[in-house]
């Protein structure tokens, strides 16, 4: 229900949350903006569930994705945490990739590479 979803957003720095089926399949994404749009709903707020708010999953990675292949997906997403699913067919959520951490690691690697080239 929306109050519980709102609490999760309040306790998390994330701007998107995954919606999972009982068997841990990624079935949708809820954005903070979508939740905000319903906050003035009044008493009918209690009837709103994740299914009412979720969007289709358009951005995801699989565990075997190479960083250079995944980089356009990571950079093109508004999500800080990109969901990682076991396969695009099964869609079982197995983790996530942080856009910020990925960019930080990439920046470090570029810095180290440029220092090695100066020596």
C-alpha positions in Angstrom: 0.0 0.0 0.0 1.1 3.6 -0.6 1.8 4.5 3.0 4.3 1.6 3.2 5.8 2.5 -0.2 6.2 6.1 1.0 8.0 5.0 4.1 10.5 3.0 2.1 11.2 6.0 0.0 11.6 8.2 3.1 14.2 5.8 4.6 16.1 5.3 1.3 18.2 7.6 -0.9 16.7 5.8 -4.0 14.5 7.5 -6.5 13.1 4.2 -7.9 12.2 1.0 -6.2 11.8 -2.5 -7.8 8.5 -4.3 -7.6 8.9 -8.1 -7.2 6.5 -11.0 -7.6 6.3 -13.6 -4.9 9.0 -15.6 -6.7 11.4 -12.6 -6.9 10.7 -11.7 -10.5 11.1 -8.1 -11.4 7.7 -7.0 -12.6 7.9 -3.3 -12.4 9.5 -0.1 -11.1 8.0 2.6 -8.9 9.4 6.1 -9.1 9.4 8.6 -6.3 7.7 11.1 -8.6 4.8 8.6 -9.2 4.4 8.3 -5.4 4.4 12.1 -4.9 1.6 12.4 -7.5 -0.7 10.4 -5.2 0.2 11.8 -1.8 -2.7 14.3 -1.8 -5.2 11.6 -2.6 -6.8 11.7 0.9 -8.6 8.6 2.2 -8.4 6.7 -1.1 -4.7 6.8 -0.6 -5.0 3.6 1.5 -6.4 1.7 -1.5 -3.4 2.5 -3.8 -1.0 -0.5 -4.2 2.3 -1.1 -5.9 0.5 -2.4 -9.0 -1.3 1.0 -9.4 2.0 2.9 -9.3 4.5 0.7 -11.1 6.0 1.3 -14.5 7.2 -1.4 -16.9 10.8 -2.5 -16.5 12.7 -0.9 -19.4 16.2 -0.7 -17.9 18.0 -3.6 -16.4 21.3 -5.5 -16.7 22.3 -9.2 -16.5 25.2 -10.5 -14.4 27.3 -11.3 -17.5 27.1 -7.8 -18.9 30.5 -6.2 -19.6 31.1 -2.8 -18.1 31.7 -1.1 -21.5 28.5 -2.7 -22.9 26.5 -1.7 -19.7 27.8 1.8 -19.6 25.3 3.4 -22.0 22.5 1.8 -20.0 23.9 3.0 -16.7 24.6 6.5 -18.0 21.2 6.8 -19.8 19.2 5.9 -16.8 17.7 8.2 -14.2 17.9 5.4 -11.7 20.7 5.4 -9.2 20.5 1.7 -8.7 20.1 -0.3 -12.0 18.4 -3.6 -11.4 20.3 -6.8 -12.3 18.2 -9.8 -13.3 19.4 -13.4 -13.8 18.2 -13.3 -17.4 15.9 -11.1 -19.5 13.6 -14.1 -19.9 13.2 -15.1 -16.2 13.6 -11.6 -14.7 14.6 -12.8 -11.3 16.2 -9.9 -9.4 19.7 -10.8 -8.3 21.2 -7.4 -7.4 21.7 -3.9 -8.6 24.5 -1.7 -9.9 25.1 1.7 -8.5 25.4 4.4 -11.1 27.4 6.6 -8.7 29.8 3.8 -7.7 30.3 2.8 -11.3 31.2 6.3 -12.4 33.5 6.6 -9.4 35.3 3.3 -10.3 35.5 4.4 -14.0 37.0 7.8 -12.9 39.6 6.0 -10.8 40.5 3.7 -13.6 40.9 6.6 -16.0 43.0 8.5 -13.4 45.3 5.5 -12.8 45.7 5.0 -16.5 46.6 8.6 -17.2 49.2 8.5 -14.3 50.7 5.3 -15.8 51.0 6.9 -19.2 52.8 9.9 -17.7 55.6 7.8 -16.2 
